[in-house]
């Protein structure tokens, strides 16, 4: 009798406000991705999901411990049933549509991302590629699965923590969760601004889950101020979505804001008086129930449509795409999500062996697809003419890679400027954009009087301006004698003898952020007798080979429609800084896009090998342009 009473008290009950909060979270994410209603920070919806997961998973695990029925296999099977079947269907559909629609290069990338998504490590895959907010997101229909991988990694970590330390956790669980919260938040605060890839790192998101866990672990008395806390939470979430942008350092401390908003909503809901009927209604709850399917489908639908039309999506198109997402989500929820999740008499309707067969078949298809796409030749996809163009492009890439390899060898041997007959010694330093520029100089016969050398350096962002937390981190690393990557790179940089021999230094990079150009300039020109010329950020377009395959006859018009406009803004900021520093800046943007008119295809050849790197022909073409521009005057005078 008493035991039954105890079970009824701690068995997880349905909380409708969670589905309502899910509806808000997924709506923010969808509106952000579709660029609707000025919600530039709608990505905070993912953080709300993390808080909800922290609460629910802690509640499920702790309830099972109290009832002495915690079984990790059973727990993992339920999580798999909740997440993987619907995800598998979306991945398979994406592979099918990708095969019909994507260029060979993007199909291979899609196949790789599908494998990593299947293994719940998509966050690691996309971390290795580029920034979440990067322009290349338009070619990644499975990019959004990074958050599902983070969730699953949390499930594994949290369940193992609670399972193996359950005896000691009974007394100290709050302290342990609070310690995890503080450690994760501190690390996220210190490191999030240092590299865009940290956006995907599970360790920097743990504090969001931990905050959700506190909702279950501590009983909050909110009766007096429930309505104020509730409405404050909603305003904090909405304010974050409106005020945050893609330039906001994230997650860091900033992600704590929407998490606090979700926290306030969940702890106060049971005691509110005025807002229940607004927040809890069948329409919002229905969207909340569909939220996982909506999240899975909305991004691939948008990306594939954009890829197909090659033009900006109009508002009316966005409206119909959102309607399509809702319809498809209802189908996925009803016929995939629910059947796999349903239990009858404590037994799953779809048996475990069927689930295993389904998942095994799915994984085999993903692996086979990856192998097939990696081994497919261009002529399996393309006409003879297009195959010839892309093969020529690939040969040019091989030549560019060979030149970079030689540059790496030169760093080890330090044999720069051995051709003493040349009038001017010019050192080109930077990343792959600098390499493009170097190839352009080498392949332009008119620069005969100049001895060009290329010093590869992918760490110019180490010269970013130090803020308060950077200084704290440097002090901590110094105190504990920890390895400091950027300080080490700058020290190596200081010892480059190529600087001593060079008379002119040209600095080119795929600039990700505005750095301390004054500090960098002083390092280059310690003796004060060198001419330093910086090159601004090169324009970035939709993947040029893909545009060629889809719209050869209109490619030079199409690239201007699909140009990344954020680079224009960045270059204007750069020009302002260099004007104040009184340092020479060569405008590469004006060279490749005179009077804002850009070209990607000339003389039946592609000028670019991807979104912003020159092809070998493009380097030769722009080498002539550079010679006939103001650049020649800059290095001569």
C-alpha positions as CSV (number, residue, x, y, z in Angstrom):
1,X,0.0,0.0,0.0
2,X,2.7,2.5,1.1
3,X,4.9,1.3,-1.8
4,X,2.2,2.0,-4.3
5,X,1.7,5.5,-2.9
6,X,5.4,6.2,-3.1
7,X,5.5,5.0,-6.8
8,X,2.6,7.2,-7.7
9,X,4.4,10.2,-6.2
10,X,7.6,9.9,-8.1
11,X,6.5,8.3,-11.4
12,X,7.1,11.0,-14.1
13,X,3.9,12.8,-15.0
14,X,3.0,14.7,-18.2
15,X,3.8,18.4,-18.0
16,X,2.0,20.2,-20.9
17,X,4.1,23.4,-20.4
18,X,7.1,21.4,-21.7
19,X,5.4,20.8,-25.0
20,X,4.4,24.5,-25.1
21,X,8.0,25.5,-24.5
22,X,9.2,23.0,-27.2
23,X,6.8,24.7,-29.6
24,X,8.4,28.1,-28.8
25,X,11.9,26.7,-29.2
26,X,11.3,25.0,-32.5
27,X,9.4,28.1,-33.8
28,X,12.4,30.3,-33.0
29,X,14.8,27.9,-34.8
30,X,12.5,27.6,-37.9
31,X,11.9,31.4,-38.1
32,X,15.7,32.0,-37.7
33,X,16.6,29.6,-40.5
34,X,13.9,30.9,-42.8
35,X,15.0,34.5,-41.9
36,X,11.5,35.6,-40.9
37,X,10.4,38.3,-38.4
38,X,13.9,39.6,-37.7
39,X,14.7,36.8,-35.3
40,X,18.5,36.9,-35.9
41,X,19.0,35.0,-32.7
42,X,16.4,32.3,-33.1
43,X,19.2,29.7,-32.7
44,X,18.6,30.1,-29.0
45,X,15.7,27.7,-29.4
46,X,18.3,24.9,-29.4
47,X,19.5,26.0,-25.9
48,X,15.9,25.8,-24.7
49,X,15.8,22.2,-25.9
50,X,18.9,21.4,-24.0
51,X,17.4,22.8,-20.7
52,X,14.3,20.7,-21.2
53,X,16.4,17.6,-21.9
54,X,18.5,18.2,-18.7
55,X,15.3,18.3,-16.7
56,X,13.6,15.3,-18.3
57,X,16.6,13.0,-18.4
58,X,17.6,13.8,-14.8
59,X,14.0,13.1,-13.8
60,X,13.8,9.8,-15.6
61,X,17.1,8.5,-14.3
62,X,16.5,9.6,-10.7
63,X,13.0,8.2,-10.7
64,X,14.3,4.8,-11.8
65,X,16.9,4.9,-9.1
66,X,14.2,5.7,-6.5
67,X,12.2,2.8,-7.7
68,X,15.3,0.6,-7.9
69,X,14.6,-0.2,-11.6
70,X,17.4,1.8,-13.3
71,X,18.6,-0.3,-16.3
72,X,21.0,1.4,-18.8
73,X,20.1,-0.9,-21.6
74,X,16.4,-0.1,-21.2
75,X,17.2,3.6,-20.9
76,X,19.3,3.7,-24.1
77,X,16.7,1.7,-26.0
78,X,14.0,4.3,-25.2
79,X,16.3,7.1,-26.2
80,X,17.1,5.3,-29.5
81,X,13.4,4.8,-30.1
82,X,12.8,8.5,-29.4
83,X,15.5,9.9,-31.7
84,X,17.0,7.5,-34.2
85,X,14.1,6.1,-36.4
86,X,12.8,9.6,-37.4
87,X,16.4,10.8,-37.9
88,X,17.2,7.7,-40.1
89,X,14.3,8.5,-42.4
90,X,15.4,12.1,-42.8
91,X,18.9,11.0,-43.5
92,X,17.8,8.4,-46.1
93,X,15.5,10.9,-47.8
94,X,18.3,13.5,-47.8
95,X,20.7,11.0,-49.5
96,X,18.1,10.2,-52.2
97,X,17.3,13.9,-52.9
98,X,21.0,14.7,-52.7
99,X,21.8,12.1,-55.3
100,X,19.2,13.6,-57.7
101,X,20.1,17.2,-57.0
102,X,23.7,17.7,-55.7
103,X,26.9,18.2,-57.5
104,X,29.5,15.3,-57.0
105,X,31.5,17.3,-54.4
106,X,28.4,18.1,-52.3
107,X,27.0,14.6,-52.6
108,X,30.3,13.2,-51.1
109,X,30.1,15.7,-48.3
110,X,26.4,14.8,-47.7
111,X,27.3,11.1,-47.6
112,X,30.0,11.8,-45.0
113,X,27.8,13.9,-42.8
114,X,25.1,11.2,-42.9
115,X,27.5,8.7,-41.5
116,X,28.6,11.0,-38.7
117,X,25.0,11.9,-38.0
118,X,24.1,8.2,-37.8
119,X,26.9,7.7,-35.3
120,X,25.8,10.7,-33.2
121,X,29.0,12.6,-33.7
122,X,27.8,15.1,-36.3
123,X,28.9,17.9,-34.1
124,X,32.5,16.7,-34.4
125,X,32.2,16.4,-38.2
126,X,30.8,19.9,-38.6
127,X,33.2,21.3,-36.1
128,X,36.0,20.1,-38.3
129,X,34.5,21.8,-41.4
130,X,33.6,25.3,-40.6
131,X,31.5,27.8,-38.6
132,X,27.8,27.0,-38.0
133,X,26.9,30.5,-39.4
134,X,29.3,30.2,-42.3
135,X,28.0,30.7,-45.9
136,X,28.7,27.1,-46.6
137,X,25.8,26.0,-44.4
138,X,23.7,26.3,-47.6
139,X,25.2,23.1,-48.9
140,X,24.7,21.1,-45.7
141,X,21.2,19.7,-45.3
142,X,22.2,17.7,-42.2
143,X,24.0,20.5,-40.4
144,X,21.2,20.8,-37.8
145,X,21.9,17.2,-36.6
146,X,24.8,18.6,-34.6
147,X,22.5,19.4,-31.8
148,X,21.0,15.8,-31.8
149,X,24.6,14.5,-31.4
150,X,25.2,16.8,-28.5
151,X,21.9,15.5,-26.9
152,X,22.9,11.9,-27.3
153,X,26.4,12.5,-26.0
154,X,24.8,14.1,-22.9
155,X,22.5,11.1,-22.5
156,X,25.5,8.8,-22.4
157,X,27.6,11.0,-20.1
158,X,24.7,11.8,-17.7
159,X,23.4,8.3,-17.4
160,X,26.8,6.8,-16.8
161,X,27.5,9.5,-14.2
162,X,24.3,8.7,-12.3
163,X,24.5,5.0,-12.7
164,X,28.1,4.5,-11.4
165,X,27.9,7.0,-8.7
166,X,24.3,6.5,-7.6
167,X,25.2,5.5,-4.0
168,X,27.2,8.6,-3.4
169,X,25.0,10.8,-5.6
170,X,22.1,10.6,-3.2
171,X,23.7,13.0,-0.8
172,X,25.8,15.1,-3.1
173,X,24.0,15.2,-6.5
174,X,23.2,18.9,-6.2
175,X,26.8,19.7,-5.5
176,X,28.1,17.6,-8.3
177,X,25.6,19.1,-10.8
178,X,26.4,22.6,-9.6
179,X,30.2,21.9,-10.0
180,X,29.5,20.6,-13.6
181,X,27.5,23.7,-14.3
182,X,30.2,26.1,-13.1
183,X,33.1,24.2,-14.8
184,X,31.2,24.0,-18.2
185,X,30.1,27.7,-18.0
186,X,33.6,28.9,-17.1
187,X,35.2,26.9,-19.9
188,X,32.5,28.1,-22.3
189,X,33.0,31.7,-21.3
190,X,36.8,31.5,-21.7
191,X,37.0,29.6,-25.0
192,X,33.8,30.3,-27.0
193,X,35.1,33.4,-28.5
194,X,38.5,31.9,-29.5
195,X,37.2,29.6,-32.3
196,X,33.9,29.3,-34.1
197,X,34.0,25.5,-33.9
198,X,33.5,25.6,-30.1
199,X,29.9,26.3,-30.9
200,X,29.5,22.5,-31.5
201,X,31.4,21.3,-28.4
202,X,29.3,19.3,-26.0
203,X,31.5,20.2,-23.0
204,X,30.6,23.9,-23.5
205,X,26.9,23.1,-23.5
206,X,26.8,20.9,-20.4
207,X,25.9,23.8,-18.1
208,X,22.6,24.2,-20.1
209,X,21.6,20.6,-19.4
210,X,22.8,21.0,-15.8
211,X,20.5,24.1,-15.3
212,X,17.6,21.9,-16.5
213,X,18.6,19.2,-14.0
214,X,18.3,21.7,-11.2
215,X,14.6,22.2,-12.0
216,X,14.0,18.6,-11.0
217,X,16.6,18.4,-8.1
218,X,15.5,21.5,-6.2
219,X,11.9,22.4,-5.3
220,X,11.4,26.1,-6.0
221,X,8.7,28.0,-4.1
222,X,7.4,30.5,-6.7
223,X,3.8,31.0,-5.5
224,X,4.2,34.7,-4.7
225,X,6.0,35.7,-7.8
226,X,5.1,33.0,-10.3
227,X,3.4,35.2,-12.9
228,X,6.3,37.7,-12.8
229,X,8.9,34.9,-13.2
230,X,6.9,33.2,-15.9
231,X,6.5,36.4,-18.1
232,X,10.1,37.4,-17.3
233,X,11.3,34.0,-18.6
234,X,9.3,34.4,-21.9
235,X,10.6,38.0,-22.4
236,X,14.2,36.9,-21.8
237,X,13.8,34.1,-24.4
238,X,12.2,36.5,-26.9
239,X,14.7,39.3,-26.1
240,X,17.6,36.9,-26.8
241,X,16.1,35.8,-30.1
242,X,15.7,39.5,-31.1
243,X,19.0,40.9,-29.9
244,X,21.5,38.1,-30.6
245,X,23.0,37.7,-34.0
246,X,25.3,35.4,-35.9
247,X,28.1,37.6,-34.7
248,X,27.3,37.0,-31.0
249,X,30.0,35.0,-29.2
250,X,28.3,31.7,-28.5
251,X,27.6,29.7,-26.4
252,X,29.8,31.4,-23.7
253,X,27.9,33.5,-21.2
254,X,25.4,34.6,-23.8
255,X,23.7,31.2,-24.1
256,X,23.0,31.4,-20.3
257,X,20.4,34.0,-21.0
258,X,17.8,32.0,-23.0
259,X,18.5,29.1,-20.6
260,X,17.6,31.2,-17.6
261,X,14.4,32.2,-19.5
262,X,13.5,28.5,-20.0
263,X,14.4,27.8,-16.4
264,X,12.1,30.6,-15.1
265,X,9.2,29.3,-17.3
266,X,9.5,25.8,-16.0
267,X,9.9,26.5,-12.3
268,X,7.0,29.0,-12.2
269,X,4.4,27.4,-14.4
270,X,2.5,25.3,-11.8
271,X,1.9,28.4,-9.7
272,X,0.9,31.0,-12.3
273,X,-2.6,32.4,-12.4
274,X,-3.0,34.6,-15.5
275,X,-1.2,33.0,-18.4
276,X,-2.0,29.3,-18.3
277,X,-4.9,29.4,-20.9
278,X,-2.7,31.4,-23.3
279,X,0.4,29.2,-22.9
280,X,-1.4,25.9,-22.7
281,X,-3.8,25.3,-25.7
282,X,-4.2,22.5,-28.1
283,X,-2.6,24.3,-31.0
284,X,0.7,25.1,-29.2
285,X,0.8,21.7,-27.5
286,X,0.3,20.0,-30.9
287,X,3.3,22.0,-32.4
288,X,5.2,21.0,-29.3
289,X,4.5,17.3,-29.9
290,X,5.6,17.7,-33.5
291,X,8.7,19.8,-32.5
292,X,11.2,17.0,-33.1
293,X,9.9,16.1,-36.5
294,X,9.7,19.8,-37.4
295,X,13.3,20.3,-36.3
296,X,14.4,17.4,-38.4
297,X,12.6,18.3,-41.6
298,X,12.7,22.1,-41.8
299,X,16.4,22.6,-42.6
300,X,16.7,19.9,-45.3
301,X,13.5,21.2,-47.0
302,X,14.9,24.7,-47.0
303,X,18.4,23.8,-48.2
304,X,17.3,21.5,-51.0
305,X,14.9,24.1,-52.2
306,X,17.6,26.8,-52.2
307,X,20.0,24.5,-54.0
308,X,17.4,23.8,-56.6
309,X,16.4,27.4,-57.4
310,X,19.8,29.0,-56.9
311,X,18.1,32.3,-55.9
312,X,17.1,34.0,-52.7
313,X,13.9,32.5,-51.3
314,X,10.9,34.9,-51.4
315,X,8.5,35.5,-48.5
316,X,5.7,33.6,-50.3
317,X,8.0,30.7,-51.0
318,X,9.1,30.7,-47.3
319,X,5.4,30.5,-46.3
320,X,4.7,27.5,-48.4
321,X,7.9,25.8,-47.3
322,X,6.9,26.2,-43.7
323,X,3.5,24.8,-44.5
324,X,5.2,21.9,-46.3
325,X,7.4,21.4,-43.2
326,X,4.4,21.2,-40.9
327,X,2.6,18.7,-43.2
328,X,5.6,16.5,-43.6
329,X,6.3,16.7,-39.9
330,X,2.8,15.5,-39.1
331,X,3.3,12.5,-41.4
332,X,6.8,11.7,-39.9
333,X,5.4,12.0,-36.3
334,X,2.4,9.8,-36.9
335,X,3.9,7.0,-39.0
336,X,7.5,6.9,-37.7
337,X,7.9,8.7,-34.3
338,X,4.8,7.4,-32.6
339,X,4.9,3.7,-33.7
340,X,8.5,3.3,-32.5
341,X,7.9,5.1,-29.2
342,X,4.6,3.4,-28.3
343,X,4.4,0.8,-25.5
344,X,1.5,-1.5,-24.6
345,X,1.6,-3.3,-21.3
346,X,5.2,-2.1,-20.8
347,X,6.2,-3.7,-24.1
348,X,7.1,-1.8,-27.3
349,X,4.6,-2.2,-30.1
350,X,7.5,-2.5,-32.5
351,X,9.7,-5.2,-31.1
352,X,13.4,-4.7,-30.4
353,X,14.5,-7.1,-33.1
354,X,12.6,-5.1,-35.7
355,X,14.2,-1.9,-34.4
356,X,17.6,-3.6,-34.6
357,X,16.9,-4.8,-38.2
358,X,15.7,-1.3,-39.2
359,X,18.8,0.4,-37.7
360,X,21.2,-2.2,-39.2
361,X,19.7,-1.8,-42.6
362,X,19.8,2.0,-42.4
363,X,23.4,2.0,-41.3
364,X,24.4,-0.4,-44.1
365,X,22.7,1.8,-46.7
366,X,24.6,4.9,-45.3
367,X,28.0,3.2,-45.4
368,X,27.4,1.8,-48.9
369,X,26.2,5.2,-50.2
370,X,29.4,6.8,-48.9
371,X,31.6,4.2,-50.6
372,X,29.6,4.5,-53.9
373,X,29.8,8.3,-53.9
374,X,33.5,8.4,-53.1
375,X,34.3,6.1,-56.0
376,X,31.9,7.5,-58.6
377,X,33.7,9.2,-61.5
378,X,32.7,12.5,-62.9
379,X,31.5,11.0,-66.1
380,X,28.9,9.0,-64.1
381,X,27.2,12.3,-63.4
382,X,28.1,14.8,-66.2
383,X,28.2,15.5,-69.9
384,X,31.5,15.2,-71.7
385,X,31.9,19.0,-71.8
386,X,31.2,19.5,-68.1
387,X,33.5,16.5,-67.2
388,X,36.3,18.2,-69.1
389,X,35.8,21.5,-67.3
390,X,35.8,19.9,-63.8
391,X,38.8,17.6,-64.6
392,X,40.8,20.7,-65.6
393,X,39.7,22.3,-62.4
394,X,40.9,19.3,-60.4
395,X,44.2,19.3,-62.1
396,X,44.6,22.9,-61.2
397,X,43.8,22.1,-57.6
398,X,46.6,19.4,-57.6
399,X,49.0,22.0,-58.8
400,X,48.0,24.5,-56.1
401,X,48.4,21.8,-53.5
402,X,51.9,21.0,-54.8
403,X,52.8,24.7,-54.5
404,X,51.6,24.7,-50.8
405,X,53.6,21.6,-50.1
406,X,56.7,23.2,-51.4
407,X,56.0,26.2,-49.2
408,X,55.8,24.0,-46.1
409,X,59.2,22.5,-47.0
410,X,60.7,25.9,-47.3
411,X,59.7,26.7,-43.8
412,X,61.7,23.8,-42.6
413,X,64.7,24.5,-44.8
414,X,64.5,28.3,-44.6
415,X,65.8,28.8,-48.1
416,X,64.0,32.0,-49.1
417,X,65.2,34.5,-51.8
418,X,68.0,32.5,-53.2
419,X,67.6,34.3,-56.6
420,X,69.7,37.4,-55.8
421,X,69.5,38.8,-59.4
422,X,65.9,40.0,-58.8
423,X,65.4,43.7,-58.1
424,X,62.7,43.4,-55.3
425,X,62.3,40.6,-52.7
426,X,58.6,40.2,-52.0
427,X,57.3,37.9,-49.3
428,X,53.6,36.8,-49.5
429,X,52.4,35.6,-46.1
430,X,49.0,34.1,-45.1
431,X,46.7,31.2,-45.7
432,X,45.2,29.6,-48.8
433,X,44.2,33.1,-50.1
434,X,47.8,34.2,-49.9
435,X,48.7,31.0,-51.8
436,X,46.3,32.0,-54.6
437,X,47.9,35.4,-54.8
438,X,51.4,33.8,-54.9
439,X,50.4,31.5,-57.7
440,X,48.9,34.5,-59.6
441,X,52.3,36.4,-59.2
442,X,54.3,33.3,-60.3
443,X,52.2,32.9,-63.4
444,X,52.3,36.5,-64.6
445,X,55.4,37.1,-66.7
446,X,55.2,40.9,-66.3
447,X,56.5,40.7,-62.7
448,X,59.9,39.7,-63.9
449,X,61.8,42.1,-61.7
450,X,60.3,40.7,-58.5
451,X,61.4,37.6,-56.5
452,X,58.2,36.3,-54.9
453,X,58.2,33.9,-52.0
454,X,55.3,32.4,-50.1
455,X,55.3,31.8,-46.3
456,X,52.3,29.8,-45.3
457,X,50.6,30.9,-42.0
458,X,47.1,29.9,-41.0
459,X,47.4,31.5,-37.5
460,X,47.1,35.2,-38.2
461,X,43.9,35.2,-36.1
462,X,46.2,34.6,-33.1
463,X,46.9,38.3,-33.4
464,X,43.3,39.2,-32.4
465,X,42.9,42.0,-29.8
466,X,43.1,40.6,-26.3
467,X,40.1,41.1,-24.1
468,X,39.6,40.7,-20.3
469,X,39.0,36.9,-20.5
470,X,41.9,36.4,-22.9
471,X,44.2,38.1,-20.4
472,X,42.8,35.9,-17.5
473,X,43.3,32.7,-19.6
474,X,46.9,33.7,-20.5
475,X,47.7,34.3,-16.8
476,X,46.2,31.0,-15.8
477,X,48.2,29.1,-18.5
478,X,51.4,31.0,-17.5
479,X,50.9,30.2,-13.8
480,X,50.3,26.5,-14.4
481,X,52.9,26.4,-17.2
482,X,50.2,25.2,-19.7
483,X,50.7,25.1,-23.4
484,X,49.5,28.3,-25.1
485,X,48.9,27.7,-28.8
486,X,48.8,31.3,-29.9
487,X,51.8,32.4,-27.9
488,X,53.7,29.5,-29.3
489,X,52.7,30.3,-32.9
490,X,53.6,34.0,-32.4
491,X,57.0,33.0,-31.0
492,X,57.7,30.8,-34.1
493,X,56.5,33.7,-36.2
494,X,59.0,36.1,-34.6
495,X,61.8,33.8,-35.5
496,X,61.0,33.6,-39.2
497,X,64.2,34.7,-41.0
498,X,62.2,35.2,-44.2
499,X,61.1,38.6,-42.8
500,X,64.7,39.8,-42.5
501,X,65.4,39.1,-46.2
502,X,62.1,40.5,-47.6
503,X,61.9,44.1,-48.7
504,X,58.1,44.0,-49.3
505,X,55.7,42.0,-47.3
506,X,52.2,41.2,-48.6
507,X,49.7,39.9,-46.1
508,X,46.6,38.0,-47.4
509,X,44.2,35.9,-45.5
510,X,40.6,34.5,-45.4
511,X,40.1,37.0,-42.6
512,X,37.6,35.6,-40.1
513,X,37.6,38.6,-37.7
514,X,39.3,41.9,-37.2
515,X,42.6,41.4,-35.5
516,X,45.2,43.7,-33.9
517,X,46.7,44.8,-37.3
518,X,48.9,47.4,-35.5
519,X,50.6,44.6,-33.5
520,X,51.0,42.4,-36.5
521,X,52.4,45.3,-38.6
522,X,55.0,46.1,-35.9
523,X,56.1,42.5,-35.9
524,X,56.7,42.5,-39.6
525,X,58.5,45.7,-39.7
526,X,60.7,45.8,-36.6
527,X,63.5,47.5,-38.5
528,X,61.1,50.1,-40.0
529,X,62.5,49.7,-43.5
530,X,60.0,47.4,-45.1
531,X,56.9,48.1,-47.2
532,X,53.9,46.3,-45.8
533,X,50.8,45.8,-48.0
534,X,47.6,44.1,-46.7
535,X,45.0,42.5,-48.9
536,X,41.4,42.6,-47.7
537,X,38.8,39.7,-47.8
538,X,38.1,38.2,-51.1
539,X,34.3,37.9,-52.0
540,X,32.6,34.7,-51.3
541,X,29.9,33.1,-53.5
542,X,27.7,30.1,-53.8
543,X,29.9,27.0,-54.7
544,X,31.1,28.0,-58.2
545,X,31.4,24.5,-59.8
546,X,27.9,23.7,-58.6
547,X,26.6,27.0,-60.1
548,X,28.3,26.1,-63.4
549,X,26.7,22.7,-63.5
550,X,23.3,24.1,-62.8
551,X,23.3,27.3,-64.7
552,X,26.3,27.6,-67.0
553,X,24.7,30.2,-69.3
554,X,23.8,32.5,-66.5
555,X,26.5,31.8,-64.0
556,X,28.0,35.3,-64.1
557,X,24.6,36.8,-63.2
558,X,23.8,34.1,-60.7
559,X,26.9,34.6,-58.6
560,X,26.1,38.2,-58.0
561,X,22.7,37.2,-56.6
562,X,24.2,34.6,-54.3
563,X,27.2,36.7,-53.1
564,X,27.9,36.7,-49.3
565,X,27.2,40.3,-48.4
566,X,28.7,40.1,-44.9
567,X,32.2,40.3,-46.6
568,X,31.3,43.7,-48.0
569,X,30.6,44.9,-44.5
570,X,33.8,43.3,-43.1
571,X,35.9,45.0,-45.9
572,X,34.4,48.4,-45.1
573,X,35.5,48.0,-41.5
574,X,38.9,46.9,-42.6
575,X,39.3,49.9,-44.8
576,X,38.4,52.2,-41.9
577,X,41.0,50.6,-39.6
578,X,43.8,50.9,-42.2
579,X,43.0,54.5,-43.0
580,X,43.5,55.3,-39.3
581,X,46.7,53.2,-39.1
582,X,48.0,54.8,-42.3
583,X,49.0,51.4,-43.7
584,X,48.5,50.3,-47.3
585,X,45.6,48.1,-48.2
586,X,45.0,46.6,-51.6
587,X,41.3,46.2,-52.4
588,X,41.0,42.7,-53.9
589,X,37.2,42.9,-53.8
590,X,37.3,45.8,-56.3
591,X,39.7,43.9,-58.5
592,X,37.5,40.7,-58.8
593,X,34.2,42.6,-58.7
594,X,34.7,45.9,-60.5
595,X,31.8,48.2,-59.9
596,X,30.1,45.4,-57.9
597,X,30.0,43.1,-60.9
598,X,31.6,39.8,-60.3
599,X,32.6,37.1,-62.7
600,X,33.1,33.3,-62.3
601,X,33.4,32.1,-65.9
602,X,35.7,33.6,-68.6
603,X,36.9,32.2,-71.9
604,X,35.0,28.9,-71.3
605,X,37.0,28.4,-68.0
606,X,36.1,28.6,-64.3
607,X,37.9,31.3,-62.3
608,X,37.1,29.7,-59.0
609,X,37.5,26.1,-57.6
610,X,35.0,26.5,-54.8
611,X,33.3,29.4,-53.0
612,X,36.3,31.8,-52.8
613,X,39.5,30.2,-54.0
614,X,40.8,30.8,-57.4
615,X,41.3,28.0,-59.9
616,X,44.7,27.7,-61.6
617,X,43.3,29.5,-64.6
618,X,41.7,32.1,-62.3
619,X,45.0,32.8,-60.6
620,X,46.6,33.4,-64.0
621,X,43.6,35.5,-65.1
622,X,43.7,37.7,-62.0
623,X,47.5,37.9,-62.1
624,X,47.1,40.0,-65.3
625,X,44.4,42.0,-63.6
626,X,46.7,42.7,-60.6
627,X,49.5,43.8,-62.9
628,X,47.2,46.3,-64.6
629,X,45.8,47.6,-61.3
630,X,47.1,50.0,-58.6
631,X,49.0,47.1,-57.0
632,X,52.0,47.6,-59.3
633,X,52.4,51.2,-58.2
634,X,52.1,50.1,-54.5
635,X,55.0,47.7,-54.7
636,X,57.2,49.8,-57.0
637,X,57.0,53.1,-55.1
